[in-house]
Amino acid sequence: MTLLVLQGSLELGIIYAIMALGVFLSFRTLNIPDLTVDNSFVLGAAFSATMCSTDQPLAGIGLAFIAGCLAGSVTALLHTKLKIQPLLAGILVMLGLYSVNLRVMENRANIPLLNKTTLFSLLDNTALQDYSQLIIPAVVLLIVVMLLYLFLKTKLGFVLRATGDNPQMVRALGVNTDTTILIGLAISNGLVALSGALIAQYQSFADISMGVGMVIIGLASVIIGEVIFGTRSLLRRLMAVILGALLYRFVITLALELGMPPTDLKLVSAVIVALALSMPVIKEKLARYKIRTAARKPGAGGKI
């Protein structure tokens, strides 16, 4: 694996880490499986590419985040006000966003951004020009992590975290959990759309189908990070999500370098997520096997 390939993997991992933080907020913090992610990612990319076409990349990033927040809010309202199951609410919004994304992209399935001004053009004609696709996403990720950490440490952040753990207790304390769910899903999808906006400018195109499987990538990053790096504190959990996203991208890059067809990547992602989800059970079975093996050894005190 060449240094250039590793750098590209790191760049993509950083951008996808922003999306993984959004999935972490809905899936782990609020305990809501939100499938809006697949098309809120494309929504961010669509706004980003459209604004880049008019040489306004920064405005594209801002609009992408706002649009993602609105998409998440619609999912939350369907769930909290109309009492639609969160999984189904996410599917409905994801379905509706397909048409919205096409409208944003002016009924084009693909918007190329070759020779267009992007966020990465900020470092053109500087000593850091060759590393712009690494530095700029890293700065954005750092800002996102700092703001998200500070937000989750506020009173509202504590309430949001408690809502995912025990909504009945939060309601008993007189807190409107509908509001916290609305805020949580809005921020979650805003981060996902922000990641999509950066990916569009990074890859120099936006495509209507580029969001397929994004929720799996996000889940893989979250679960891999938690299993390998732990969840003892809030900061550690956030860092675990980021490191999980980076590790996931390195695994995918390694698979491609070993000759795996790109068409099989979704299957690899599904297998990785399945293994990560089943890791607690696997660890438990291994522990039991070690105890039984030790008990069967000569001189052991008895059998288990």
ZAZA-585303 format. One record per atom (N, C-alpha, C, O): atom name; x, y, z. Coordinates in steps of 0.1 Angstrom, whole numbers. Atoms other than C-alpha are relative to their C-alpha. Layout:
ZAZA-585303
CA;X;Y;Z
...
//
This chain:
ZAZA-585303
N;9;-12;0
CA;0;0;0
C;9;12;0
O;17;14;9
N;-8;-12;2
CA;16;33;-12
C;-4;11;10
O;-15;11;15
N;2;-11;-9
CA;19;64;9
C;-12;9;-5
O;-20;14;3
N;11;-8;6
CA;-5;82;-16
C;-13;-6;3
O;-23;1;6
N;12;7;-3
CA;-31;55;-11
C;-4;2;15
O;-16;4;18
N;3;-2;-14
CA;-28;58;27
C;-5;14;3
O;-14;15;11
N;5;-13;-2
CA;-32;95;25
C;-14;2;-4
O;-22;8;3
N;14;-1;5
CA;-63;92;4
C;-10;-7;9
O;-21;-2;12
N;8;7;-10
CA;-77;67;29
C;-3;8;12
O;-14;9;18
N;1;-8;-12
CA;-70;90;58
C;-9;12;-3
O;-17;16;6
N;9;-12;3
CA;-87;120;40
C;-14;-4;0
O;-23;3;5
N;14;4;0
CA;-118;100;33
C;-5;-4;14
O;-17;-1;18
N;4;4;-13
CA;-118;86;68
C;-4;12;9
O;-13;11;17
N;3;-12;-8
CA;-117;121;83
C;-14;5;-4
O;-22;9;5
N;13;-5;4
CA;-147;132;62
C;-11;-9;4
O;-21;-4;9
N;11;9;-4
CA;-167;101;69
C;-1;0;15
O;-12;-4;21
N;1;0;-14
CA;-159;105;106
C;-10;10;5
O;-17;9;15
N;10;-10;-3
CA;-181;136;106
C;-14;-6;-1
O;-23;-4;7
N;12;7;2
CA;-209;115;92
C;-3;-10;11
O;-14;-12;16
N;1;10;-10
CA;-202;88;118
C;-4;6;13
O;-11;0;21
N;4;-7;-12
CA;-205;114;146
C;-15;3;0
O;-22;2;10
N;14;-2;1
CA;-240;122;133
C;-8;-13;3
O;-18;-13;9
N;6;13;-3
CA;-249;85;133
C;1;-4;15
O;-9;-9;20
N;-2;2;-14
CA;-235;82;168
C;-11;7;8
O;-16;2;18
N;9;-9;-7
CA;-258;110;179
C;-14;-6;0
O;-22;-6;10
N;14;6;2
CA;-290;92;166
C;0;-14;5
O;-9;-18;13
N;1;14;-3
CA;-281;56;170
C;4;-4;14
O;-2;-12;21
N;-4;3;-13
CA;-262;56;203
C;-5;9;11
O;-10;5;21
N;5;-9;-10
CA;-272;88;221
C;-15;0;2
O;-20;-1;13
N;15;0;0
CA;-309;88;212
C;-6;-14;-1
O;-18;-15;2
N;4;14;2
CA;-311;51;206
C;-11;-1;-11
O;-21;-9;-9
N;10;0;11
CA;-330;57;174
C;7;-4;-13
O;17;3;-18
N;-6;4;13
CA;-321;38;141
C;-6;9;-11
O;-17;7;-16
N;5;-10;9
CA;-324;67;117
C;5;-2;-14
O;17;-1;-17
N;-4;3;14
CA;-324;57;80
C;0;12;-9
O;2;12;-21
N;0;-12;8
CA;-328;93;69
C;14;3;-5
O;16;10;-15
N;-14;-2;3
CA;-290;93;68
C;4;-2;-15
O;11;6;-21
N;-4;3;14
CA;-287;77;33
C;-3;12;-9
O;5;14;-18
N;3;-10;9
CA;-304;106;16
C;3;14;6
O;3;24;-2
N;-4;-13;-5
CA;-296;135;40
C;15;2;-4
O;20;14;-5
N;-13;-1;5
CA;-260;127;30
C;1;6;-14
O;8;15;-18
N;1;-5;14
CA;-269;132;-7
C;-6;14;0
O;-1;22;-8
N;5;-13;-1
CA;-289;163;3
C;11;10;2
O;12;21;-4
N;-12;-9;-3
CA;-257;179;17
C;9;1;-13
O;13;12;-16
N;-8;0;12
CA;-238;169;-14
C;-6;8;-11
O;0;15;-19
N;7;-7;10
CA;-265;183;-37
C;1;15;2
O;4;23;-8
N;-1;-14;-3
CA;-265;217;-20
C;14;5;-2
O;17;16;-8
N;-14;-4;1
CA;-227;218;-19
C;4;1;-15
O;10;11;-18
N;-4;0;14
CA;-223;209;-56
C;-7;12;-7
O;-1;18;-16
N;7;-11;7
CA;-250;234;-67
C;6;13;3
O;7;22;-6
N;-6;-13;-3
CA;-234;263;-48
C;14;1;-5
O;18;12;-9
N;-13;0;6
CA;-200;253;-60
C;0;4;-15
O;9;10;-20
N;2;-3;14
CA;-213;256;-95
C;-1;15;-3
O;1;20;-13
N;1;-15;0
CA;-219;293;-87
C;12;7;7
O;11;18;11
N;-13;-5;-7
CA;-184;296;-70
C;-3;5;14
O;2;15;18
N;3;-3;-14
CA;-199;297;-35
C;2;-12;9
O;-8;-17;14
N;-1;12;-7
CA;-184;267;-18
C;-3;1;15
O;-8;-9;21
N;3;-2;-15
CA;-186;281;18
C;-15;0;2
O;-20;-6;12
N;14;-1;-1
CA;-222;289;13
C;-7;-14;-2
O;-16;-17;5
N;4;13;3
CA;-227;254;0
C;1;-9;13
O;-8;-17;16
N;-2;8;-13
CA;-213;239;33
C;-11;4;10
O;-16;-4;17
N;10;-5;-10
CA;-236;261;54
C;-14;-4;-3
O;-21;-9;5
N;13;4;4
CA;-267;254;34
C;-2;-15;1
O;-13;-20;5
N;1;14;-1
CA;-259;217;34
C;-4;-4;15
O;-12;-12;17
N;2;2;-15
CA;-258;217;73
C;-15;3;3
O;-21;-5;10
N;14;-4;-3
CA;-291;236;75
C;-10;-9;-6
O;-20;-13;1
N;9;9;6
CA;-308;214;50
C;-1;-14;7
O;-11;-19;8
N;0;12;-8
CA;-297;183;69
C;-7;1;13
O;-14;-9;17
N;8;-2;-13
CA;-311;197;101
C;-15;0;-3
O;-22;-6;5
N;14;0;4
CA;-344;203;84
C;-5;-14;-3
O;-16;-18;1
N;4;14;3
CA;-345;167;71
C;-1;-8;13
O;-11;-15;14
N;1;7;-12
CA;-338;154;105
C;-12;4;9
O;-18;-4;16
N;12;-5;-7
CA;-365;176;120
C;-12;-6;-5
O;-21;-9;3
N;13;6;6
CA;-391;162;96
C;-1;-14;6
O;-12;-19;9
N;0;14;-5
CA;-381;126;107
C;-5;0;15
O;-13;-8;19
N;4;-1;-14
CA;-384;137;144
C;-15;3;2
O;-21;-2;10
N;14;-4;-1
CA;-418;153;138
C;-9;-11;-3
O;-20;-13;3
N;8;11;3
CA;-432;123;121
C;0;-10;11
O;-11;-17;14
N;-1;9;-11
CA;-420;102;150
C;-7;5;13
O;-15;-3;19
N;5;-5;-13
CA;-430;124;179
C;-14;5;-1
O;-22;3;9
N;13;-6;1
CA;-461;142;167
C;-11;-10;-7
O;-22;-10;-3
N;9;9;7
CA;-476;116;143
C;1;-15;5
O;-6;-23;0
N;-2;13;-6
CA;-464;86;164
C;3;-11;-10
O;-1;-22;-8
N;-5;10;10
CA;-448;69;134
C;13;-6;6
O;21;1;11
N;-12;6;-5
CA;-422;44;144
C;13;6;-6
O;13;9;-18
N;-12;-8;5
CA;-387;60;141
C;6;-7;-13
O;11;0;-22
N;-5;7;12
CA;-375;33;116
C;-8;3;-13
O;-2;6;-23
N;9;-3;12
CA;-405;39;93
C;0;15;-3
O;0;18;-15
N;-1;-15;3
CA;-403;77;97
C;13;3;-8
O;12;11;-17
N;-12;-2;7
CA;-367;76;86
C;-1;-5;-15
O;4;2;-24
N;1;6;13
CA;-376;54;56
C;-9;10;-9
O;-6;13;-20
N;8;-9;7
CA;-404;78;46
C;7;13;-4
O;6;18;-16
N;-7;-12;3
CA;-382;109;48
C;11;-3;-10
O;13;5;-19
N;-10;4;9
CA;-354;91;30
C;-6;-1;-14
O;0;3;-24
N;7;2;13
CA;-379;82;2
C;-3;14;-6
O;-1;17;-18
N;3;-13;4
CA;-391;118;0
C;12;9;-4
O;11;17;-14
N;-12;-8;3
CA;-356;133;0
C;6;-4;-14
O;13;5;-20
N;-5;4;14
CA;-348;114;-33
C;-5;11;-10
O;3;16;-18
N;6;-10;9
CA;-372;138;-51
C;6;14;3
O;8;22;-6
N;-5;-13;-4
CA;-360;168;-31
C;14;2;-5
O;18;12;-10
N;-14;-1;5
CA;-324;160;-40
C;1;2;-15
O;9;10;-20
N;0;-2;15
CA;-332;158;-77
C;-4;15;-3
O;1;21;-12
N;4;-14;2
CA;-349;192;-74
C;12;9;3
O;14;19;-5
N;-11;-8;-3
CA;-319;207;-57
C;11;-1;-11
O;18;9;-14
N;-10;2;10
CA;-297;192;-84
C;-5;4;-14
O;1;0;-24
N;7;-5;12
CA;-320;208;-110
C;-3;-12;-10
O;0;-11;-22
N;4;12;8
CA;-332;173;-122
C;11;-6;-7
O;9;-13;-17
N;-12;7;5
CA;-297;161;-129
C;4;-10;9
O;4;-8;22
N;-4;11;-9
CA;-285;128;-116
C;14;2;5
O;19;-4;14
N;-14;-2;-3
CA;-249;140;-115
C;4;15;-3
O;0;20;-13
N;-6;-13;2
CA;-232;174;-111
C;15;0;1
O;20;-2;12
N;-15;0;-1
CA;-195;175;-120
C;5;14;5
O;-1;24;2
N;-6;-12;-6
CA;-173;201;-102
C;14;2;-5
O;22;9;1
N;-13;-2;6
CA;-142;199;-124
C;2;15;-3
O;-6;21;-9
N;-4;-14;2
CA;-124;233;-126
C;-10;10;7
O;-10;22;3
N;9;-9;-8
CA;-149;248;-101
C;7;3;13
O;15;-5;18
N;-6;-4;-13
CA;-139;266;-69
C;-7;-8;11
O;-19;-8;12
N;5;8;-11
CA;-142;244;-39
C;6;5;13
O;15;14;13
N;-6;-3;-13
CA;-134;246;-2
C;15;-2;0
O;23;5;7
N;-14;4;1
CA;-101;230;-10
C;9;10;-8
O;21;9;-8
N;-8;-10;7
CA;-91;259;-32
C;5;11;9
O;13;19;4
N;-5;-10;-9
CA;-85;280;-1
C;15;0;2
O;21;10;4
N;-14;1;-2
CA;-50;267;1
C;8;0;-13
O;20;-3;-13
N;-7;-1;13
CA;-42;271;-36
C;11;11;1
O;10;21;7
N;-12;-9;1
CA;-8;288;-43
C;6;3;14
O;12;13;16
N;-7;0;-13
CA;4;281;-7
C;9;-12;1
O;8;-21;-6
N;-9;11;-2
CA;30;258;7
C;-8;-13;4
O;-3;-24;3
N;9;11;-4
CA;1;236;20
C;-9;-5;-11
O;-18;-13;-8
N;9;3;11
CA;-16;232;-14
C;-1;-15;-2
O;-13;-20;-4
N;1;15;3
CA;-7;195;-18
C;-7;-7;11
O;-11;-19;10
N;6;7;-11
CA;-22;187;16
C;-14;6;4
O;-19;4;15
N;13;-7;-3
CA;-54;208;14
C;-11;-10;3
O;-20;-7;11
N;11;10;-1
CA;-76;177;11
C;1;-8;13
O;-8;-15;17
N;-2;6;-13
CA;-62;165;44
C;-2;10;11
O;-8;7;21
N;0;-10;-11
CA;-58;197;64
C;-14;6;2
O;-19;7;13
N;13;-7;-2
CA;-92;213;57
C;-11;-9;6
O;-18;-5;15
N;10;9;-7
CA;-114;182;66
C;4;-2;14
O;-4;-3;23
N;-4;2;-14
CA;-92;177;97
C;-4;12;9
O;-8;10;20
N;4;-12;-8
CA;-99;213;108
C;-15;0;2
O;-19;3;13
N;15;1;-1
CA;-136;209;101
C;-4;-10;11
O;-13;-8;19
N;2;11;-10
CA;-136;176;121
C;3;5;14
O;-5;2;23
N;-4;-5;-13
CA;-118;192;150
C;-10;10;6
O;-14;9;17
N;10;-10;-5
CA;-143;221;152
C;-13;-8;3
O;-19;-5;14
N;12;8;-3
CA;-172;196;150
C;1;-7;13
O;-9;-7;21
N;-1;8;-13
CA;-159;174;178
C;0;9;12
O;-6;6;22
N;0;-10;-11
CA;-152;204;200
C;-14;5;4
O;-18;5;15
N;13;-6;-2
CA;-186;219;195
C;-10;-11;5
O;-18;-8;14
N;9;11;-4
CA;-204;185;199
C;3;-4;14
O;-6;-7;22
N;-3;3;-14
CA;-185;177;231
C;-5;10;9
O;-11;7;20
N;4;-11;-9
CA;-192;211;246
C;-16;0;1
O;-21;2;12
N;14;0;0
CA;-229;208;236
C;-5;-12;8
O;-15;-10;16
N;5;11;-8
CA;-233;173;251
C;3;1;15
O;-2;-6;23
N;-3;-2;-14
CA;-218;186;283
C;-9;11;6
O;-9;13;19
N;10;-9;-5
CA;-245;213;286
C;-12;-7;7
O;-13;-19;6
N;12;5;-6
CA;-277;209;305
C;-9;-7;-10
O;-14;-18;-8
N;8;6;11
CA;-296;203;272
C;7;-13;-5
O;0;-22;-8
N;-7;12;4
CA;-269;178;262
C;-2;-11;9
O;-4;-23;5
N;3;10;-10
CA;-273;159;294
C;-14;-6;-1
O;-16;-18;-1
N;14;4;1
CA;-311;158;289
C;-1;-9;-13
O;-8;-19;-13
N;0;7;12
CA;-305;146;253
C;5;-14;2
O;-1;-24;-3
N;-6;13;-3
CA;-283;118;265
C;-9;-9;8
O;-10;-21;7
N;9;8;-9
CA;-307;108;292
C;-12;-5;-7
O;-18;-15;-4
N;12;4;8
CA;-336;107;267
C;3;-13;-7
O;-6;-21;-8
N;-3;13;7
CA;-318;79;248
C;1;-11;10
O;-3;-22;7
N;-1;11;-10
CA;-311;60;280
C;-13;-4;7
O;-16;-15;9
N;13;3;-8
CA;-344;64;299
C;-10;11;-2
O;-11;20;6
N;10;-10;4
CA;-371;85;282
C;-11;2;11
O;-16;13;13
N;11;-1;-10
CA;-397;77;309
C;5;8;12
O;-3;16;18
N;-6;-8;-12
CA;-374;91;337
C;0;15;-4
O;-3;23;4
N;-1;-14;5
CA;-368;123;316
C;-14;6;0
O;-15;18;4
N;13;-6;0
CA;-405;128;311
C;-6;2;14
O;-13;11;17
N;4;-1;-14
CA;-411;122;348
C;5;12;7
O;0;17;16
N;-6;-12;-5
CA;-388;151;355
C;-6;13;-6
O;-1;24;-3
N;7;-12;6
CA;-411;174;334
C;7;5;-12
O;4;16;-17
N;-6;-4;12
CA;-389;175;303
C;-7;-5;-12
O;-12;-17;-12
N;7;4;12
CA;-405;174;269
C;10;-8;-9
O;19;-1;-16
N;-10;8;8
CA;-386;145;252
C;-2;2;-15
O;7;0;-23
N;2;-3;15
CA;-402;154;218
C;10;11;-5
O;15;10;-16
N;-9;-11;4
CA;-381;186;218
C;15;-5;-1
O;22;-2;-10
N;-13;5;0
CA;-349;168;227
C;3;-10;-12
O;14;-9;-18
N;-1;9;12
CA;-355;141;200
C;1;9;-13
O;9;6;-22
N;-1;-9;11
CA;-361;169;175
C;14;7;-2
O;19;7;-13
N;-13;-6;0
CA;-329;187;184
C;11;-10;-4
O;20;-8;-12
N;-10;11;2
CA;-309;154;184
C;0;-4;-14
O;11;-5;-20
N;1;5;14
CA;-321;142;150
C;4;11;-10
O;9;8;-20
N;-3;-11;9
CA;-317;177;135
C;16;1;-1
O;21;2;-12
N;-15;-1;0
CA;-280;179;146
C;6;-12;-7
O;16;-10;-14
N;-5;12;6
CA;-274;143;136
C;0;1;-15
O;11;-2;-21
N;1;-1;15
CA;-286;148;100
C;7;12;-5
O;12;12;-17
N;-8;-11;4
CA;-269;182;99
C;14;-4;-2
O;21;0;-12
N;-14;5;1
CA;-236;165;105
C;2;-9;-12
O;12;-9;-19
N;-1;9;11
CA;-243;138;80
C;0;8;-13
O;8;5;-23
N;0;-9;13
CA;-252;165;53
C;13;7;-1
O;17;9;-13
N;-13;-7;1
CA;-220;184;62
C;10;-9;-5
O;19;-5;-14
N;-10;10;6
CA;-200;152;55
C;-3;-2;-15
O;7;-2;-22
N;4;1;14
CA;-219;148;22
C;5;12;-8
O;10;11;-19
N;-4;-12;7
CA;-211;184;13
C;15;0;-2
O;20;4;-13
N;-14;0;2
CA;-174;179;19
C;4;-11;-10
O;14;-9;-17
N;-3;10;10
CA;-174;146;0
C;-2;4;-14
O;6;1;-23
N;3;-5;13
CA;-189;163;-30
C;11;9;-5
O;15;8;-17
N;-11;-9;4
CA;-162;190;-31
C;13;-8;0
O;22;-4;-8
N;-12;8;0
CA;-135;164;-23
C;1;-8;-13
O;12;-9;-19
N;0;8;11
CA;-145;141;-51
C;-3;7;-13
O;-3;1;-24
N;3;-9;12
CA;-155;170;-75
C;-12;-5;-7
O;-13;-3;-20
N;13;4;7
CA;-190;156;-82
C;-10;-3;11
O;-6;-7;22
N;10;5;-8
CA;-223;149;-66
C;-9;-9;-8
O;-12;-5;-20
N;8;9;7
CA;-244;120;-76
C;-12;-4;8
O;-12;-5;21
N;12;3;-7
CA;-280;111;-67
C;0;-13;8
O;-7;-15;17
N;-1;13;-6
CA;-270;76;-57
C;12;-2;10
O;14;-13;14
N;-12;1;-8
CA;-239;84;-36
C;-3;-3;14
O;7;-6;22
N;3;2;-14
CA;-257;80;-3
C;-4;-15;3
O;-6;-18;15
N;5;14;-3
CA;-266;43;-7
C;10;-7;9
O;22;-7;7
N;-9;7;-9
CA;-252;24;23
C;7;9;10
O;15;4;18
N;-7;-9;-10
CA;-241;55;43
C;-3;-4;14
O;6;-2;23
N;4;4;-14
CA;-260;43;74
C;8;-11;4
O;12;-12;16
N;-8;11;-3
CA;-240;11;72
C;14;4;4
O;20;0;13
N;-14;-5;-3
CA;-207;30;70
C;0;7;14
O;10;5;21
N;0;-6;-13
CA;-217;51;99
C;-1;-9;12
O;6;-8;22
N;1;10;-10
CA;-228;22;120
C;13;-8;2
O;17;-11;14
N;-13;7;-1
CA;-196;3;112
C;10;8;7
O;18;3;16
N;-10;-9;-7
CA;-175;33;123
C;-3;1;15
O;6;-1;23
N;3;-2;-15
CA;-194;37;156
C;3;-13;7
O;9;-13;18
N;-2;13;-7
CA;-194;0;165
C;14;-5;1
O;19;-9;11
N;-15;4;0
CA;-158;-7;155
C;7;8;10
O;15;3;18
N;-6;-9;-10
CA;-147;23;175
C;-3;-4;14
O;6;-4;22
N;3;3;-14
CA;-166;13;206
C;6;-13;4
O;10;-15;15
N;-5;13;-4
CA;-155;-23;205
C;15;0;2
O;20;-6;11
N;-15;-1;0
CA;-118;-15;199
C;5;10;10
O;15;7;18
N;-6;-11;-7
CA;-113;18;217
C;-7;3;13
O;-3;11;21
N;7;-2;-13
CA;-139;17;245
C;-9;12;1
O;-9;20;-8
N;10;-10;-1
CA;-166;39;258
C;-1;6;15
O;-12;9;20
N;0;-3;-14
CA;-156;49;293
C;-4;15;3
O;-11;17;13
N;4;-14;-3
CA;-161;87;290
C;-6;5;-13
O;-4;-1;-24
N;6;-6;12
CA;-179;110;265
C;11;3;-10
O;9;0;-22
N;-10;-3;9
CA;-147;123;250
C;6;-13;-6
O;9;-13;-18
N;-5;12;6
CA;-134;88;246
C;-9;-6;-10
O;-5;-12;-20
N;10;6;9
CA;-166;77;229
C;0;8;-13
O;0;2;-24
N;-1;-8;12
CA;-163;106;204
C;12;-3;-8
O;12;-5;-20
N;-13;3;7
CA;-127;98;197
C;-1;-14;-6
O;5;-17;-16
N;1;14;4
CA;-136;61;194
C;-8;0;-14
O;-4;-8;-23
N;7;-1;13
CA;-161;70;166
C;9;5;-11
O;8;-1;-22
N;-9;-5;10
CA;-135;90;148
C;10;-11;-5
O;12;-13;-16
N;-10;10;2
CA;-109;63;151
C;-6;-12;-7
O;0;-19;-16
N;7;11;7
CA;-135;37;140
C;-2;3;-14
O;-1;-6;-23
N;2;-4;13
CA;-142;57;109
C;13;-2;-8
O;13;-6;-20
N;-13;1;7
CA;-105;59;100
C;4;-15;-2
O;9;-19;-13
N;-3;14;1
CA;-100;22;107
C;-8;-7;-11
O;-3;-15;-18
N;9;5;10
CA;-130;13;86
C;5;3;-14
O;5;-6;-23
N;-5;-4;14
CA;-116;33;56
C;13;-8;-3
O;15;-12;-15
N;-12;7;3
CA;-82;16;60
C;-3;-15;-4
O;4;-20;-12
N;4;14;3
CA;-99;-19;60
C;-5;0;-15
O;-1;-9;-22
N;5;0;14
CA;-118;-10;28
C;11;3;-10
O;11;-4;-21
N;-11;-2;9
CA;-87;4;12
C;9;-12;-2
O;14;-15;-13
N;-8;12;0
CA;-67;-27;21
C;-7;-11;-9
O;0;-18;-16
N;8;10;8
CA;-95;-49;6
C;1;3;-15
O;3;-6;-23
N;-1;-4;14
CA;-93;-29;-27
C;14;-3;-5
O;16;-7;-16
N;-14;2;4
CA;-55;-31;-27
C;3;-15;-2
O;12;-18;-10
N;-2;15;1
CA;-57;-69;-23
C;-8;-6;-12
O;-7;-18;-15
N;6;4;12
CA;-78;-70;-55
C;-15;-3;1
O;-20;-8;-9
N;15;2;-1
CA;-114;-71;-42
C;-7;9;-10
O;-4;21;-10
N;8;-9;9
CA;-139;-58;-68
C;-7;10;8
O;-13;7;18
N;8;-10;-7
CA;-155;-25;-58
C;-14;-3;2
O;-21;2;11
N;14;4;-1
CA;-189;-41;-64
C;-2;-8;13
O;-14;-10;17
N;2;8;-12
CA;-183;-63;-33
C;2;8;13
O;1;2;24
N;-3;-8;-12
CA;-176;-34;-9
C;-12;1;9
O;-10;1;22
N;12;-1;-9
CA;-212;-32;4
C;-1;-13;8
O;-5;-13;19
N;1;13;-7
CA;-210;-69;12
C;11;0;11
O;8;-5;22
N;-11;-1;-10
CA;-177;-63;31
C;-5;8;12
O;-3;5;23
N;5;-9;-11
CA;-193;-34;50
C;-10;-7;9
O;-10;-6;21
N;11;7;-8
CA;-223;-56;60
C;7;-11;9
O;2;-12;20
N;-7;10;-8
CA;-199;-84;72
C;7;7;12
O;7;1;23
N;-8;-7;-11
CA;-178;-59;92
C;-10;4;11
O;-7;3;23
N;10;-4;-10
CA;-209;-45;109
C;-6;-11;8
O;-8;-11;20
N;5;12;-6
CA;-223;-79;116
C;10;-6;11
O;6;-10;22
N;-10;5;-9
CA;-190;-90;132
C;1;9;12
O;3;5;24
N;-1;-10;-11
CA;-188;-58;153
C;-11;-1;9
O;-10;0;21
N;11;1;-8
CA;-223;-61;165
C;0;-13;9
O;-5;-13;20
N;0;13;-7
CA;-218;-98;175
C;13;-1;9
O;14;-12;15
N;-13;2;-8
CA;-184;-91;192
C;-2;-3;15
O;5;-11;20
N;2;4;-15
CA;-198;-91;228
C;-4;-15;2
O;1;-21;11
N;4;14;-1
CA;-214;-125;222
C;12;-9;-3
O;14;-19;4
N;-12;8;3
CA;-182;-138;206
C;10;0;11
O;16;-10;15
N;-9;-1;-11
CA;-161;-125;235
C;-5;-9;12
O;3;-16;18
N;6;8;-11
CA;-185;-142;260
C;2;-15;-3
O;6;-22;6
N;-2;14;4
CA;-183;-175;241
C;15;-4;1
O;18;-15;6
N;-14;3;-2
CA;-145;-173;240
C;4;-2;14
O;12;-10;18
N;-3;0;-14
CA;-143;-166;277
C;-5;-13;6
O;2;-20;14
N;5;13;-5
CA;-165;-197;284
C;8;-11;-5
O;11;-21;3
N;-8;11;6
CA;-144;-218;261
C;13;-1;8
O;18;-12;10
N;-13;0;-7
CA;-112;-208;279
C;-2;-6;14
O;7;-13;19
N;3;6;-13
CA;-128;-216;313
C;-1;-15;0
O;4;-22;8
N;2;14;1
CA;-139;-250;301
C;13;-8;-3
O;16;-18;2
N;-13;6;3
CA;-105;-257;286
C;9;-1;12
O;16;-11;14
N;-9;0;-12
CA;-87;-247;318
C;-5;-11;10
O;3;-17;17
N;6;9;-9
CA;-111;-269;338
C;3;-15;-4
O;4;-24;5
N;-3;14;4
CA;-103;-300;317
C;15;-4;1
O;18;-16;0
N;-15;3;-1
CA;-65;-297;322
C;2;-8;12
O;-5;-7;23
N;-3;8;-12
CA;-49;-322;346
C;3;9;12
O;10;19;10
N;-3;-8;-12
CA;-48;-309;381
C;-10;11;2
O;-10;18;13
N;10;-10;-2
CA;-78;-286;376
C;-10;-4;11
O;-12;-16;13
N;8;3;-11
CA;-102;-284;405
C;-13;-7;-3
O;-19;-12;6
N;13;7;4
CA;-132;-297;386
C;-4;4;-14
O;4;10;-21
N;5;-3;13
CA;-153;-293;355
C;-11;10;0
O;-18;11;10
N;10;-11;1
CA;-174;-264;344
C;-12;-6;-9
O;-22;1;-11
//
